[in-house]
Amino acid sequence: MSRVDLDYTLDVLVRLLATPSPTGYTEQAVALVEQELRALGVTSQRTRKGALTWEIAGTGAGHVTYSGHVDTLGAMVKGIKGNGRLLLWPLGGYDWATVEGEDVLIHRQNGTTLSGTVVNVRQSTHVHGAALRDLRREAAVMEVRLDAVTRSAQDTLRLGVGVGDFVSFDARPRVTPAGYVKARHLDNKAAVAVFLAVTRELLQNPPTKTVAFHVTTYEEVGHGAATGIPAHTDELVAVDMAAVGDGQTSSEHHVSLCVADGGGPYDHALGNRLRAAAEQAGVELRVDIYPFYSSDGTAAWRAGGDYPVALIGPGVDASHAYERTHTDALRATAELMLAYSRQA
């Protein structure tokens, strides 16, 4: 069985995680992937929408596309308050409580950044007491406290901050001695790092099927893979996080096959072919359903994609918050992708 280079995978993953890419502001992350591909000698193409695609020729028949996304949760500046602090407009579906206290960067129109912290309007327990504990976290009560002297909206405007500026959350990536990877935005930079590691391996040991990789930039808002999937795709396998939690079989140490989510069931026959590939490769595959979830595969189908779609991915705990996975899950995801790429 082929083995992906985990050291390479983790190196790329940590660099990707440290590169801000909230939905709509993904240029730096896409450029990083392009840079890695050039170093591998692989030519890629950008779609007009900003997605990135590359392909490894197979030795036999068939064409599978693996789709993942590099865009992440984030925000935009919705307004500037009278005290100089910022109101936010969320990008992607998260609970405001999961970003309270988080460090952020404001990406100003002049190309520079300004740091700040997400706080609520009653943040001090010494001032507000029980009123802080009872406060419902929602957009109206959350604000960004800028790390600059500002006491008014005019002060903030003079800092070059304006409505529509993108806001990225500090990913805080960590790799622990036990092999856990902790960070924001493992959804879905874990998959993109795996794509690069799998590409590296396929260049050394070519696949049977021709394999395309499609990295999208608008998945978190629901239309990432609505366009741009290669026209000659026979099968689409979306690779995204497998949500770990009560009532789920998914694990931080395994790859999962999602057979259905909020968009309905995925293709049964393609799912079974992936199960067979996992069994043949000795990869333990977890099977799950995610009620509050959709993927690039869903977007591609809704846009009229005429191919079977399946969804796999590494188990990720605390999705859309400060997430965690394990190198076991990254390896298992890569091995399943390789095994399926070599299945006749």
N, C-alpha and C positions, 0 to 999 in steps of 0.2 A: 504494500500500500504506500502511495506517495505521502510524503510528509512536507507540509508547508513550513516555512521558516518563521517560527513564532517570534524570534527576536526582531526580525524585519517587520512583522505584522504589528508588534507593539510599538516599535519606533515610529512607523507611519501613523498609527492610531493616535499616539500622544501628540504628534505634531498637528494632525488634523483637529484634534480636540482643542488644541491651543489656538486654532485659527478661527476667529469669529465668522459665522455664516448663518445668521438668522434668515429665514425665508425672505427672498427679495434682495439680499445683500451677500451673495455667495461667491463673488469673483475671486477672492483670495483662496478659498478652499478649492474651487475648481482648478485654479492655477497651480496649486500644490499637487493635485492629482496629475495634471498634465506634466508637471516637472518630473514626477516619479516615472511616468510612462516614457518620457523622453530618455531618461536614464536607463530604462530597460530596452530601448530601441523600438518602442511601440508607437505607431502613429494613431492619433485620436482625432475625432471631429466634434466640434460643438454644433448643436442645433441652434437655430435662430432664437429659440426660447432660452438658451443658455445651458441646456443639458450636455453631457459629455458621453460619447460612445466610442468604443474600440472593439476590435474583433481579433480572435485567434483562429486561424483556419484549421479545420479538422481533417483527419485522414479518411473519413467515410462520409456517410450521408447524414442529413438532419442538421437543424440549426436551433440552438437554445439561446435565449437571451436572459441574462441575469440582471435584474433591475434593483437599484438601491438609491438612496437619496443622501445628499450631503447638506441639505438645508436643515436647520434646527429651529426649535422654539426660540422666541425672542420677543421683541416689542418695537414699537415706534413711538416717537414723542407725539402725544395727542394734544397737549396744551401746556402752557406755562402759567403756573399759579401766581397769585399776587405776591407770595413770599419768595418767588424765584425757583421753587421746586417744580418738578415735571410730573404731568399726568401721562399715563402710558396707554397705548392701544396694543393688546396682546396679539402676537403672531403664533398661531397654533393653540391647541387645547390644553391648557394647564390650569390647575387650581392656584389662585393668587397666594395661598398660604405656602406653596412650595417655592416661591421666589422671594418671600419676605426675608430681609437681611442679606440678600445676595448682592455681591459686587457686580457692577455693570460698566460698560463703556458706551458712551454716546458717540456715534460716528457722525461728525459734523460735515457739512457740505464742502468745507475747504480741505477735506482729506485727513484732518487730525481727529484725535479722540479726547474725550474728557471723562474722567471716572466719576462714579457715584455709587450710591447704595439704595436699594429698594427698602423703604420703610413704610409703616402705616402712620396715619395722622395722630394716633395715640400711643406711640411706640414706647414711651417711658412708663413702666409700671409704678415708679415712685411718684409720678404725677397723676396718672389716671386710674391706678388700682384695678378694681374689678371691671371697669369700663373697657380696659385693654383686653382682658380675657374674653369678654362677651362680644367683642367687635367682630362682625362678619367680614371676612376678607373678600373684597371685591374691588373693581377698578376705581370706584369713586373714593375709596379710603386709602388707596396705595399711591405712593409718590416716590420720586427719585430725589434724594438729597445729594446735591452736587458737591464734588470736592473742589470747590472754588468759592471765593467770597461773592455771594449774591444774596441780596435782601429784597429783591423786587423782580418783576417780570422784565423790566428794562435792563437790569443788571445781567440777567441771564441771556437776553438777546444780544447784549454787547459781548458776551462770551462766544458768540457765534453759534449758539444752540437755537434750533428752530423746530417748528412743527414739521413732522415728516422725517426727522432724523432717525436712523435706525439705532436700536439699542440691543446690545448683546450681553448675555449673562456669562459670567466667568465660569468656565467649564471645570476648573480645579481638577485636572486629571492626576490620578495617582495609580501606580502599579505597586501592589503590596508584595512582601516576600512570599506569601501564600499563593500568589498567582491571581489575585483578584484585581480587576481594573475598576476604579471608581471615578466617576465624572458625570457632569451633565453632558447630554448630547451623544451618549453611546447610541442612542436612537438618532441617526442611523449611521454614524461614522464608523461604528464597529464593522458594519457590512462593507463599507467602502474600503477600509483597510484590508479586510479579507479579500476583496476583489483584486487588489493589487498583489497580495501574496499568492493568490490562485493564478493570476496572470503570469507571475514570475515562474511558477512551477510548470504551467502549460507551455511556456516557451522552451523549457528543458525537455519536457515529455508531452508531446502534442496530444490533443484530445481526439476522440473519434468523431463526435459532432463538432461542427463549427460553433464556436462560443462567442457571443457578443456580451459586452458589459455596458449597461446604460445607467448613468448616474444623473439623477434628476435634481431639480433645485426648487420645486414648489410642492413637495409631497405633504408638508405639514399643513398646508391650506387646501389640500384635496385634489389638485389637478396636475401633479408632477409628471406622471407618465401618460397624460391624455394625448400627447403628441410625442413623436421622436423615436418610438420603438422601431428598430430596423424592419423594413417592409418584408424581408424574406424570413422573418421569425416564424418558426414552426411551433415553438412553445415558449411561454414566458414564465420565469420563476422569479417572483419578487422575493428579495432577501431583506428582511427587516427584523427588528427586535421581537423576541418571543416574551410576552409579558408574564412575569412570575408573580404569584400571589395566591391567596386562599381560593380553593376550588379549581386550581389549574394544575396540570401535570408538568408544565414547563419548569425548567431548573437552570440556574446559573451555570451548571456544569455540562449542559447538553444542548444539542440543536433540536429545534421543534419543527414539526409540520403543522401549520394552522389549516384545518380543514374547513373552517367557516369563521366569519367575523360579522361585524355590523352590516356589511354589504351583501351577506349571504354566503352560500357554500362556494368553495373553489372547485376546480375540475377534479372529479373523483379518479379518473383514469391516470391523469398526470401525477396526482398524489400517490397512487399505488405504484407507479414507476419509480418515484422517489423513495418510497418505502423499500422497494426491491433493491435499489441501488445501495441504500443504507445497510440493509441486511447483508448484502454481498460484500460490502466494504468493512463490515464489523463495527459500524457506527450505531450507537444506541440512539434511536429517534423517538423523541416524545411527540405525542399527538394532542392537539389542543384546539379549543374554540375561544375566541376573544370577543365578547359581546359589544364592547365599546372601542372599536378598532376598525380601521380600513387601511388599505395599502396602495402602493403604486399599481398593483395588479388590478385593484378595483377601479382606479381611475382609467386605466388602459381599456378595460372592458366597457366601462360606461361611455367611453369615447368611440366605441365601435370596433375595438380590437378583435380580429377574427382568428383567435388561437386559444388553446387551453391555458389556464393560468393556475399556478400554485404559489404558496407562500411558505417560506422556511426562514429560520433565523436563530441566532444565539439567544439563550435565556438571559433576560435583563430584569433585575429587581428594581422596584421603585420607579417604574416608568414615568417619564415627564417630570421627575424630581431630580434628586442627586442619585444617579443610577449606579448599578454595579453589575458586572458580569465576571466570568472567570476565563482564563486562557483555555481551559478545557472546552468551553462552549465555542470559542473562536476557532480552535483547532477542528472540532467536530463539524462546524459549519463548512469550513474549507474542505474537509475530507469528503463531505457529502456532495458538495459542488463538483469536486474533482471526479468522484466516483460516477456521478450522473453524466458528466461531460464525456466520460470514456465508455459509457454504456452503449452498446450497439443498438 
